[in-house]
Amino acid sequence: MAISKHGSKEAPKKNASAASDTSVTKVADAKGVIDFQYWLGMPYLTLQEAISLSLGVDPKKKQRLHPKPGTPFGNHYIKRHEMLSRAANSAELALECHDNVNLGVMIPPAVFANWAIGEGWDLPKEVTALIKKRRKKKGPVDALATNATWTHLESVARKAIGAYPEWRDSQKPTIQEVVDWLAESYKLNTRECQLIKDVLADHFTEFP
């Protein structure tokens, strides 16, 4: 401990790096009460809402939806948002997500939680409990699980949803051009092209 010129002892200065704790548990609202039942009961969450919940922060706190880089919350939020936004537009999650013209990409809470757990994210216990609860429920046998035609179309639909934004880019293709692209890229017949085209039309708001 240093001695001042007046002879009194001065408290040592804290290391600046020690103050920047990046643990997710330190990011969560210490006194905030989040209505997880309300949020996780939603049919869809915006990516911002999902990420805020994953960090233990109430999505209703608007200031949290615009995090500042360099803060513990901001660093975690920005990293997770980048990961989720990329995954939501890939074949992995695209078919499960919904593109809302006003709110942007939206994802079902259970789909998000399952994906986040797979990515090894540190999550509030309420979020992980959602998946455990779903796994305990025994639903009816899925008759389409082993159907070859359905499996093939589902696989192509996921791939097409993931590839469509990059293929479309800034161009404005006609419906026929989309059908031709599907036929050439995925070796589909006319009926299959029409089905996948309809899937794309349901998923993307900007569609010819």
GIMONOR-V53921 format. One record per residue. N is the residue number from 0. OMEGA is omega in whole degrees, 0 to 359 (none if undefined). Layout:
n:N omega:OMEGA
n:N omega:OMEGA
This chain:
n:0 omega:185
n:1 omega:178
n:2 omega:180
n:3 omega:181
n:4 omega:178
n:5 omega:176
n:6 omega:179
n:7 omega:180
n:8 omega:179
n:9 omega:178
n:10 omega:179
n:11 omega:179
n:12 omega:180
n:13 omega:176
n:14 omega:184
n:15 omega:183
n:16 omega:181
n:17 omega:182
n:18 omega:183
n:19 omega:179
n:20 omega:184
n:21 omega:178
n:22 omega:180
n:23 omega:180
n:24 omega:177
n:25 omega:182
n:26 omega:185
n:27 omega:177
n:28 omega:182
n:29 omega:183
n:30 omega:183
n:31 omega:177
n:32 omega:182
n:33 omega:178
n:34 omega:182
n:35 omega:180
n:36 omega:179
n:37 omega:185
n:38 omega:183
n:39 omega:175
n:40 omega:178
n:41 omega:175
n:42 omega:179
n:43 omega:172
n:44 omega:171
n:45 omega:179
n:46 omega:179
n:47 omega:180
n:48 omega:181
n:49 omega:182
n:50 omega:178
n:51 omega:179
n:52 omega:181
n:53 omega:179
n:54 omega:179
n:55 omega:181
n:56 omega:180
n:57 omega:180
n:58 omega:181
n:59 omega:177
n:60 omega:188
n:61 omega:182
n:62 omega:180
n:63 omega:184
n:64 omega:176
n:65 omega:187
n:66 omega:179
n:67 omega:177
n:68 omega:179
n:69 omega:176
n:70 omega:179
n:71 omega:179
n:72 omega:182
n:73 omega:180
n:74 omega:179
n:75 omega:184
n:76 omega:183
n:77 omega:180
n:78 omega:181
n:79 omega:180
n:80 omega:179
n:81 omega:180
n:82 omega:184
n:83 omega:182
n:84 omega:177
n:85 omega:181
n:86 omega:182
n:87 omega:179
n:88 omega:179
n:89 omega:180
n:90 omega:183
n:91 omega:185
n:92 omega:189
n:93 omega:183
n:94 omega:181
n:95 omega:185
n:96 omega:181
n:97 omega:181
n:98 omega:181
n:99 omega:185
n:100 omega:182
n:101 omega:186
n:102 omega:181
n:103 omega:182
n:104 omega:180
n:105 omega:185
n:106 omega:177
n:107 omega:182
n:108 omega:182
n:109 omega:178
n:110 omega:179
n:111 omega:182
n:112 omega:180
n:113 omega:179
n:114 omega:182
n:115 omega:177
n:116 omega:178
n:117 omega:178
n:118 omega:179
n:119 omega:180
n:120 omega:172
n:121 omega:187
n:122 omega:173
n:123 omega:183
n:124 omega:179
n:125 omega:180
n:126 omega:179
n:127 omega:179
n:128 omega:179
n:129 omega:180
n:130 omega:179
n:131 omega:180
n:132 omega:180
n:133 omega:182
n:134 omega:180
n:135 omega:181
n:136 omega:178
n:137 omega:181
n:138 omega:178
n:139 omega:180
n:140 omega:181
n:141 omega:183
n:142 omega:182
n:143 omega:185
n:144 omega:182
n:145 omega:180
n:146 omega:186
n:147 omega:181
n:148 omega:180
n:149 omega:180
n:150 omega:180
n:151 omega:182
n:152 omega:179
n:153 omega:179
n:154 omega:180
n:155 omega:180
n:156 omega:179
n:157 omega:180
n:158 omega:182
n:159 omega:179
n:160 omega:179
n:161 omega:185
n:162 omega:186
n:163 omega:181
n:164 omega:180
n:165 omega:179
n:166 omega:181
n:167 omega:180
n:168 omega:181
n:169 omega:181
n:170 omega:176
n:171 omega:184
n:172 omega:174
n:173 omega:179
n:174 omega:180
n:175 omega:178
n:176 omega:177
n:177 omega:179
n:178 omega:179
n:179 omega:179
n:180 omega:179
n:181 omega:181
n:182 omega:183
n:183 omega:185
n:184 omega:187
n:185 omega:176
n:186 omega:182
n:187 omega:174
n:188 omega:185
n:189 omega:181
n:190 omega:180
n:191 omega:178
n:192 omega:180
n:193 omega:180
n:194 omega:181
n:195 omega:177
n:196 omega:179
n:197 omega:177
n:198 omega:179
n:199 omega:180
n:200 omega:179
n:201 omega:186
n:202 omega:185
n:203 omega:179
n:204 omega:178
n:205 omega:183
n:206 omega:183
n:207 omega:none
